[in-house]
Amino acid sequence: MQNPFKAGDTKVYRKTITEADFAQFEVGLVHPVCSTFALAQAMEWASRLFVLEMKDPDEEGIGTMVHIDHLSPAFLGETLEVEASFKSLTGNALHCDITVKAEERVVATGQTGQKILKKEKINRLLKNSRN
């Protein structure tokens, strides 16, 4: 693993809201706006953009935490700007602060955590968790 980043460095992911992002469950549509679940996925991807540049070929990132304060709706067709800010790297544990905006409106804020581990360790942990 390498770390070319410092606290405050940012990565940005842009995502346009589609019907697949709506708040819905097995029983059907809840609200025709971006779900908190879809926000979590976008937030985790934005922080993963750091991981992609940090991990070695025999390593992979694995999510450890997502915290979301969902502050306002995002509507069909709006483009979200999901900004991950490098907060800290402690050992192999990356923490990012996240801000999600639709134009100037803040849709959500939060934090993510990921660890960078050897692929063989992840495979071993997953295998042992099934037993």
C-alpha positions, 0 to 999 in steps of 0.5 A: 500500500502506498499513500500519496495523499494528505489530510484535506485532499479530495476526490469527486464522484458525480452521479445522476439520479435515476429511478433505480436510486429511488427509495423503494423496498420489496413492497414498492416505491416509498418516495420518488427521490434518492434513497439513503441507501443509494447515497451510501453507495455513492459516498462509499464509491467516492472514498474508494477513489482514494483506495484505487490509487493506494492499494497494491495489486495484491490488495483490496479495500473493504468497507468498515463504516458509513455514516450519513446525515441525509439532509434534503431530497435529490430528485430524478435527473439531478446530478449529485456531486459527491466529494470525499475528503481524505481525513486520516490514514491510521495503519491501513484504515482510511477515513473520509469526510463526505459532502453530497450536493445537488448544485448548491444544495447540501443533500447529505454529509457523512463519513466513510471508513475502509481498510486496505488488506491483502486479497488473501486475508479478505478471502480467508476472513470471508471464508471463515465467516461462513463457517 
